[in-house]
Amino acid sequence: MTVSHYLQGLGGLPTFDFPERDADVTLPDPAAVAWRLSAPTYCDAGDEQWEPRFERFLAAVDTTRVRALIVGGWDEAYETSSEGIVKALVDARDRLPALEAVFIGDMLSEDCEISWIAQTLLDHSSNLQHSLTQTS
């Protein structure tokens, strides 16, 4: 299966890509979008990896109002499972009380072939209504 476009929304909300470091972007209302956080799957030395990007997201956004998160790529998603991402989400659950939907693995075939994505399942939290992962 070839995936040719990223998710356009989740949980009835349009997607907003959390910006790169030092980008001059006005952030939207935290509850009005599905926040997409992604890092390059083939990282170079200066690339921001997923966990630091997530920490920056937690510091920049009123996460108590975030309703949906889309996880795109992470470093070497074809060899490294999403376990670190799942742990980061679980560790931040108290900071994300309104979170209702999570999608892990929003990648194009150029990022990582679906059958290569190393996934870890995310158990539902008390408010989580949708937990999806992209796998073969």
Buried (B, 14 or more C-beta within 10 A) or exposed (E): EEBEEBBEBBBEBEBBBBBEEEEEEEBEEBEEBBBBBBBBBEBEEEEBBBBEBBEBBBEEBEBEBBBBBBBBBBBBBBEBBBEBBBEBBEEBEEEBEBBBBBBBBBBBEEBBBBEBBBBEEBEEBEEBEEBBBBEE
